[in-house]
Amino acid sequence: MHWKSWDKVCLDKEDGGLGFKEIADFNTAMLAKQLWRLIEKPNALFSRVFKGRYFRNASPLDPIRSYSPSYGWRSISSARSLRLDRERWHFNQNGKYSVKSGYQVERVYPDVAKPPQVLGPTVDVLKAHWCIAVRKNLHARGLTGDICCDRCGAPEESINHVFFECPPARQVWALSQIPSNPTIFPTESLYTNMDHLFWRVLPKMDDHHFAWILWYIWKGRNNKVFSNLDIDPSETLKIAVTEAKIREDAQSVATSVIDRPIPDLPVIPGRWCFIDGSWKDKEVYSGQGWYSTLQGFAGLMGARNVRASLSPFHSEVEALIWAMECMRNLHQFRVTFATDCSQLVKMVSEPEEWPAFAAYLEDIKTLQNNFHSSDIIYVSRTHNRKADGLARGARTQASFVVHMDEKPPTWFTESV
């Protein structure tokens, strides 16, 4: 829910507004067009009628008092505030009045009753992005209720409190790669904090990972308010970093595989299990494959086919469940599961947004309870070639196959 006062909405976009027309000023500019016609075309019937009634021996710009003027004339004469010149309109190169230029003049040179323009540093651009429905703002809008913070019990839930001062938020920033210091960041000032994130962090964060952190801090707050769920700060940060990485990969320009540098895998100690599912329309089977590594030990692999899943995504989900079952049965309780399906990572991270997969999510949650740690992360397809090859090979078999060993199956033709 976003709120902006009408005056702020009517500001230009570069000043933090939406560029809407201010109705009163725009109406004045249009009335001034009629006033300009009285000056520019004095012999027109329109001009002759008004001249004979209201300014017979004067100019329409003169402040003449008329007896019982019509509503039309009162409206037109009110546009004198624009200070039209009898000979030339100085705010257009051709010297002729236009509604567009008149509106701009009315906005730049406001009436005396309006507050003067303040020169100097401005935070108007930031204001456009911070109309957020925290309890303090709700209360200011006339909605009754408690304004304390649900997460920590602070007496006032402001925007700065939610994103920077609430203990869960402070823990997220402390765990992130953004340097934090109580005297510098985060502080009690919202604009100081945003200034720090945008311009003070060195080296400059061109990828704007902090935007994802802010978003998931907000989602963590909403989970507490609406579902009474407490999200661990480390989990919040992990999801934010994953989403930032997914977007970064999606925005990257496609280049050839040979020329494209392969991104390094994150440094996570312990066993890794790369997983993939393979699905093709109208084929009898779906394929599932995983390839597990642990430093100092030979790699393990698994491949099988099952009756065709409903979709490629169903195949990816079922491959993850099977890989987790295999790791559990092999008594591996600290495993990082890696997939090249970003939607799978998103589904596990935000289960409430995937109600159609509730049964799968329940299975995954049950399996995760068997592990001491079982992170599910996104990796590029380049790092997942082995699992992908195993899944595709299993899918193309003419009958049911299941394989788990250190060596590839006999029917597998690719190198692992």
C-alpha positions as CSV (number, residue, x, y, z in Angstrom):
1,M,0.0,0.0,0.0
2,H,1.5,3.3,-1.1
3,W,0.5,6.8,-0.3
4,K,1.5,10.2,-1.7
5,S,-0.1,13.6,-1.2
6,W,-1.5,15.1,-4.3
7,D,1.0,18.0,-4.3
8,K,3.8,15.5,-4.3
9,V,2.3,13.3,-7.0
10,C,2.2,16.4,-9.2
11,L,5.9,17.0,-8.9
12,D,8.1,16.0,-11.9
13,K,9.5,12.5,-11.8
14,E,13.0,13.7,-11.3
15,D,11.8,15.5,-8.2
16,G,10.2,12.4,-6.7
17,G,6.7,12.8,-8.1
18,L,4.7,11.0,-10.8
19,G,4.3,13.9,-13.2
20,F,0.6,14.3,-12.8
21,K,-1.0,17.7,-13.7
22,E,-2.0,19.9,-10.7
23,I,-5.6,20.6,-11.6
24,A,-5.9,24.2,-10.3
25,D,-2.7,25.3,-12.1
26,F,-3.6,23.5,-15.3
27,N,-7.0,25.1,-15.3
28,T,-5.4,28.5,-14.8
29,A,-3.1,27.8,-17.8
30,M,-6.1,26.9,-20.0
31,L,-8.1,30.0,-18.9
32,A,-5.0,32.1,-19.8
33,K,-5.3,30.7,-23.3
34,Q,-8.7,32.4,-23.6
35,L,-7.3,35.6,-22.2
36,W,-4.5,35.5,-24.8
37,R,-7.1,35.1,-27.5
38,L,-8.7,38.3,-26.4
39,I,-5.3,40.1,-26.8
40,E,-4.2,38.4,-30.0
41,K,-7.5,38.5,-31.9
42,P,-9.4,41.6,-30.8
43,N,-11.7,41.6,-33.9
44,A,-13.0,38.1,-33.4
45,L,-16.7,37.8,-32.3
46,F,-15.5,36.2,-29.0
47,S,-13.3,39.2,-28.2
48,R,-15.8,41.8,-29.3
49,V,-18.6,40.4,-27.1
50,F,-16.4,40.5,-24.0
51,K,-14.8,43.9,-24.8
52,G,-18.3,45.5,-25.2
53,R,-19.4,44.1,-21.8
54,Y,-16.3,44.2,-19.6
55,F,-13.3,46.3,-20.9
56,R,-14.8,48.7,-23.5
57,N,-12.0,51.3,-23.2
58,A,-9.2,49.3,-21.7
59,S,-7.2,46.1,-22.1
60,P,-8.4,42.7,-20.8
61,L,-5.2,42.6,-18.7
62,D,-6.2,45.8,-16.8
63,P,-7.7,45.1,-13.3
64,I,-11.1,46.6,-14.2
65,R,-14.0,46.1,-11.7
66,S,-17.1,45.0,-13.5
67,Y,-20.7,45.1,-12.2
68,S,-22.2,41.6,-11.9
69,P,-19.7,39.8,-14.1
70,S,-20.5,36.4,-15.6
71,Y,-18.9,33.2,-14.3
72,G,-17.0,32.9,-17.6
73,W,-15.5,36.4,-17.3
74,R,-14.6,35.9,-13.6
75,S,-12.8,32.6,-14.6
76,I,-10.9,34.2,-17.5
77,S,-9.9,37.3,-15.6
78,S,-8.5,35.0,-12.8
79,A,-5.7,34.0,-15.2
80,R,-4.2,37.5,-15.0
81,S,-2.0,35.9,-12.3
82,L,0.2,34.6,-15.1
83,R,1.1,38.2,-16.0
84,L,0.5,37.9,-19.7
85,D,2.3,40.6,-21.8
86,R,0.3,42.6,-24.3
87,E,3.0,42.3,-27.0
88,R,4.8,39.0,-26.4
89,W,4.8,35.8,-24.2
90,H,8.4,35.6,-23.1
91,F,8.4,31.9,-22.1
92,N,8.1,30.6,-25.7
93,Q,10.6,31.1,-28.5
94,N,7.8,32.1,-30.9
95,G,6.5,34.7,-28.5
96,K,3.0,33.1,-28.4
97,Y,1.3,31.8,-25.4
98,S,0.7,28.0,-25.0
99,V,-1.1,26.0,-22.3
100,K,2.1,23.9,-21.7
101,S,4.3,26.9,-21.1
102,G,1.7,28.6,-19.0
103,Y,1.4,25.6,-16.8
104,Q,5.1,25.4,-16.4
105,V,5.3,29.1,-15.4
106,E,2.4,28.6,-12.9
107,R,4.3,25.8,-11.3
108,V,7.7,27.5,-11.3
109,Y,6.4,30.9,-10.0
110,P,3.7,30.0,-7.5
111,D,1.4,32.3,-5.8
112,V,2.7,34.3,-2.8
113,A,0.5,32.2,-0.5
114,K,2.4,29.1,-1.4
115,P,5.6,28.3,0.5
116,P,8.8,29.5,-1.2
117,Q,11.1,27.1,-3.0
118,V,13.9,25.9,-0.8
119,L,17.3,25.8,-2.5
120,G,20.0,23.4,-1.4
121,P,20.3,19.6,-1.0
122,T,17.1,17.6,-1.5
123,V,15.9,14.1,-0.7
124,D,12.8,14.4,-2.8
125,V,13.9,11.5,-5.1
126,L,14.2,9.2,-2.1
127,K,10.9,10.3,-0.8
128,A,9.2,8.8,-3.8
129,H,10.3,5.3,-2.8
130,W,9.4,5.3,0.9
131,C,5.6,5.4,1.1
132,I,5.5,2.1,3.0
133,A,2.6,0.8,5.2
134,V,4.4,0.6,8.5
135,R,2.3,1.1,11.6
136,K,3.4,4.7,12.1
137,N,2.3,5.6,8.6
138,L,-1.0,3.7,9.1
139,H,-1.7,5.7,12.3
140,A,-0.8,9.0,10.5
141,R,-3.4,8.1,7.8
142,G,-6.1,7.8,10.5
143,L,-6.1,4.0,11.0
144,T,-6.5,3.3,14.7
145,G,-4.5,0.6,16.4
146,D,-1.2,-0.2,18.1
147,I,1.9,1.3,16.5
148,C,4.5,-0.9,18.2
149,C,6.7,-3.3,16.4
150,D,5.5,-6.9,16.2
151,R,9.0,-8.3,15.8
152,C,10.8,-6.7,18.8
153,G,8.1,-4.8,20.7
154,A,9.6,-1.3,20.1
155,P,7.0,1.4,20.9
156,E,7.0,2.8,17.4
157,E,7.3,1.0,14.1
158,S,8.7,3.5,11.6
159,I,10.2,2.8,8.2
160,N,13.7,3.3,9.5
161,H,12.9,1.0,12.4
162,V,11.7,-1.9,10.2
163,F,14.6,-1.8,7.8
164,F,17.5,-0.7,10.0
165,E,16.8,-0.5,13.7
166,C,14.8,-3.7,14.5
167,P,17.1,-6.4,16.0
168,P,16.4,-8.9,13.2
169,A,17.2,-6.2,10.6
170,R,20.4,-5.2,12.4
171,Q,21.5,-8.9,12.4
172,V,20.9,-9.2,8.6
173,W,23.1,-6.1,8.0
174,A,25.7,-7.4,10.4
175,L,25.8,-10.7,8.5
176,S,26.0,-9.1,5.1
177,Q,29.1,-7.9,3.2
178,I,28.1,-4.3,3.8
179,P,30.3,-2.7,6.5
180,S,28.3,-1.8,9.6
181,N,29.2,0.5,12.5
182,P,26.8,1.8,15.1
183,T,28.1,5.4,14.5
184,I,27.9,5.2,10.7
185,F,25.5,2.5,9.7
186,P,22.8,1.7,10.5
187,T,21.7,5.0,12.3
188,E,18.5,6.6,13.5
189,S,18.2,8.5,10.2
190,L,16.5,6.9,7.2
191,Y,18.2,9.2,4.7
192,T,21.6,8.7,6.3
193,N,21.2,5.0,6.0
194,M,20.0,5.1,2.3
195,D,22.8,7.6,1.5
196,H,25.3,5.1,3.0
197,L,23.9,2.2,0.9
198,F,23.8,4.2,-2.4
199,W,26.9,6.2,-2.2
200,R,29.2,5.5,0.7
201,V,29.9,1.8,0.5
202,L,33.3,1.2,-1.1
203,P,33.8,-0.5,-3.5
204,K,30.6,0.8,-5.0
205,M,27.9,-1.9,-5.2
206,D,26.8,-1.7,-8.8
207,D,24.7,-4.8,-8.5
208,H,22.6,-3.2,-5.7
209,H,22.4,-6.4,-3.6
210,F,21.2,-4.2,-0.7
211,A,17.9,-3.7,-2.5
212,W,17.2,-7.4,-2.3
213,I,18.2,-7.4,1.4
214,L,15.7,-4.5,2.0
215,W,13.0,-6.4,0.2
216,Y,13.4,-9.6,2.2
217,I,13.7,-7.7,5.5
218,W,10.3,-6.3,4.6
219,K,9.0,-9.8,3.7
220,G,10.3,-11.1,7.0
221,R,8.4,-8.4,8.8
222,N,5.2,-9.2,6.9
223,N,5.6,-12.9,7.8
224,K,5.6,-12.0,11.4
225,V,2.7,-9.6,11.2
226,F,0.4,-11.7,9.1
227,S,1.4,-15.3,9.7
228,N,3.2,-15.0,13.1
229,L,6.3,-16.6,11.5
230,D,9.8,-15.7,12.7
231,I,12.3,-15.8,9.9
232,D,15.9,-16.3,10.9
233,P,18.1,-13.3,9.8
234,S,20.7,-15.7,8.2
235,E,17.9,-17.2,6.2
236,T,16.7,-13.8,5.1
237,L,20.2,-12.9,3.9
238,K,20.7,-16.2,2.1
239,I,17.4,-15.8,0.2
240,A,18.3,-12.2,-0.7
241,V,21.7,-13.1,-2.0
242,T,20.3,-16.0,-4.0
243,E,17.6,-13.7,-5.6
244,A,20.2,-11.1,-6.4
245,K,22.3,-13.7,-8.1
246,I,19.4,-15.1,-10.1
247,R,18.6,-11.6,-11.4
248,E,22.2,-10.9,-12.2
249,D,22.3,-14.1,-14.3
250,A,19.0,-13.2,-16.0
251,Q,20.3,-9.8,-16.9
252,S,23.6,-10.9,-18.3
253,V,24.2,-10.6,-22.0
254,A,24.2,-14.0,-23.8
255,T,27.6,-14.9,-25.1
256,S,29.2,-18.0,-26.4
257,V,30.0,-20.7,-23.8
258,I,33.7,-20.6,-24.8
259,D,34.1,-16.9,-24.3
260,R,31.9,-16.6,-21.2
261,P,33.8,-16.8,-17.9
262,I,32.5,-19.5,-15.6
263,P,31.4,-18.0,-12.2
264,D,33.0,-19.6,-9.2
265,L,30.9,-21.7,-6.9
266,P,30.4,-20.2,-3.4
267,V,32.7,-21.6,-0.8
268,I,30.5,-23.9,1.4
269,P,32.4,-26.7,3.2
270,G,31.0,-30.2,3.3
271,R,29.3,-32.4,0.7
272,W,27.7,-31.0,-2.4
273,C,24.9,-32.7,-4.3
274,F,24.2,-31.3,-7.8
275,I,20.7,-32.3,-9.0
276,D,18.8,-32.0,-12.3
277,G,15.6,-33.2,-13.9
278,S,15.0,-34.0,-17.5
279,W,11.6,-33.8,-19.2
280,K,10.4,-33.8,-22.8
281,D,6.9,-33.5,-24.1
282,K,5.2,-36.8,-25.1
283,E,8.0,-39.0,-23.9
284,V,7.2,-41.9,-21.6
285,Y,9.8,-41.2,-18.9
286,S,11.2,-38.2,-17.0
287,G,14.9,-38.4,-15.9
288,Q,16.4,-37.6,-12.6
289,G,20.1,-37.2,-11.9
290,W,22.4,-36.2,-9.1
291,Y,26.2,-36.0,-8.7
292,S,27.6,-35.7,-5.2
293,T,31.1,-34.5,-4.2
294,L,33.1,-34.3,-1.0
295,Q,36.7,-33.1,-0.9
296,G,39.1,-36.0,-0.5
297,F,36.6,-38.7,-1.6
298,A,35.4,-40.1,-4.9
299,G,32.3,-38.7,-6.4
300,L,28.9,-40.4,-6.1
301,M,26.2,-40.3,-8.7
302,G,22.6,-41.4,-9.1
303,A,20.3,-41.6,-12.1
304,R,16.9,-43.0,-12.7
305,N,13.8,-42.6,-14.8
306,V,10.2,-42.5,-13.7
307,R,6.8,-42.1,-15.4
308,A,6.7,-38.7,-17.1
309,S,6.1,-35.8,-14.8
310,L,3.4,-33.2,-15.4
311,S,5.9,-30.5,-16.5
312,P,9.7,-29.7,-16.6
313,F,9.4,-28.0,-13.2
314,H,7.7,-31.0,-11.6
315,S,10.6,-33.1,-12.9
316,E,13.1,-30.7,-11.2
317,V,11.2,-30.9,-7.9
318,E,11.0,-34.7,-8.0
319,A,14.7,-34.9,-8.7
320,L,15.4,-32.8,-5.6
321,I,13.3,-35.1,-3.4
322,W,14.9,-38.2,-4.7
323,A,18.4,-36.7,-4.2
324,M,17.5,-35.8,-0.6
325,E,16.2,-39.3,0.0
326,C,19.5,-40.8,-1.3
327,M,21.7,-38.5,0.8
328,R,19.6,-39.4,3.9
329,N,19.9,-43.1,3.2
330,L,23.7,-42.7,2.7
331,H,23.8,-41.0,6.2
332,Q,25.1,-37.7,4.8
333,F,23.5,-35.1,7.1
334,R,25.4,-31.9,6.0
335,V,24.7,-31.4,2.3
336,T,24.4,-28.5,0.0
337,F,22.0,-29.2,-2.8
338,A,22.7,-27.3,-6.0
339,T,20.3,-26.8,-8.9
340,D,20.3,-24.8,-12.1
341,C,16.5,-24.2,-11.7
342,S,16.1,-20.8,-10.1
343,Q,12.3,-21.4,-9.7
344,L,13.0,-24.4,-7.5
345,V,15.2,-22.3,-5.2
346,K,12.5,-19.7,-5.1
347,M,9.7,-22.2,-4.3
348,V,11.6,-23.7,-1.3
349,S,12.5,-20.2,-0.1
350,E,8.9,-18.9,-0.3
351,P,6.6,-21.9,0.1
352,E,3.6,-19.7,0.9
353,E,3.6,-18.4,-2.7
354,W,3.4,-21.9,-4.2
355,P,0.2,-23.5,-2.9
356,A,-0.1,-25.8,-5.9
357,F,3.1,-27.6,-4.8
358,A,2.1,-27.9,-1.1
359,A,2.4,-31.7,-1.2
360,Y,6.0,-31.5,-2.6
361,L,6.9,-28.8,-0.2
362,E,5.7,-30.9,2.8
363,D,7.9,-33.8,1.6
364,I,10.9,-31.5,1.2
365,K,10.3,-30.0,4.7
366,T,10.1,-33.5,6.2
367,L,13.3,-34.6,4.5
368,Q,15.1,-31.4,5.7
369,N,14.4,-32.4,9.2
370,N,16.7,-35.4,8.8
371,F,19.7,-33.1,8.0
372,H,21.8,-31.0,10.3
373,S,22.1,-28.6,7.3
374,S,20.6,-28.8,3.9
375,D,20.9,-25.6,1.9
376,I,19.4,-25.5,-1.5
377,I,21.2,-23.0,-3.8
378,Y,21.2,-21.9,-7.4
379,V,24.2,-22.6,-9.7
380,S,24.7,-22.1,-13.4
381,R,24.1,-24.8,-16.0
382,T,27.8,-24.9,-16.6
383,H,28.4,-26.2,-13.1
384,N,25.5,-28.7,-13.3
385,R,26.5,-30.5,-16.5
386,K,27.1,-33.9,-14.8
387,A,23.7,-34.1,-13.2
388,D,22.1,-32.8,-16.3
389,G,23.8,-35.5,-18.4
390,L,22.8,-38.3,-16.0
391,A,19.1,-37.1,-16.0
392,R,18.9,-36.9,-19.8
393,G,20.6,-40.3,-20.2
394,A,18.1,-41.9,-17.8
395,R,15.2,-40.3,-19.6
396,T,16.1,-41.8,-22.9
397,Q,16.2,-45.4,-21.7
398,A,13.6,-47.8,-23.1
399,S,12.8,-49.3,-19.7
400,F,12.9,-48.4,-16.0
401,V,16.5,-47.9,-14.8
402,V,18.0,-47.0,-11.4
403,H,21.7,-46.4,-10.8
404,M,23.7,-45.3,-7.7
405,D,27.5,-45.8,-7.7
406,E,30.9,-44.1,-7.9
407,K,31.1,-45.1,-11.6
408,P,28.6,-44.2,-14.3
409,P,26.1,-46.7,-15.6
410,T,26.9,-48.9,-18.6
411,W,24.2,-47.2,-20.6
412,F,25.6,-43.7,-19.9
413,T,27.7,-42.5,-22.9
414,E,28.9,-39.0,-21.7
415,S,32.0,-38.5,-19.6
416,V,31.5,-37.7,-15.9
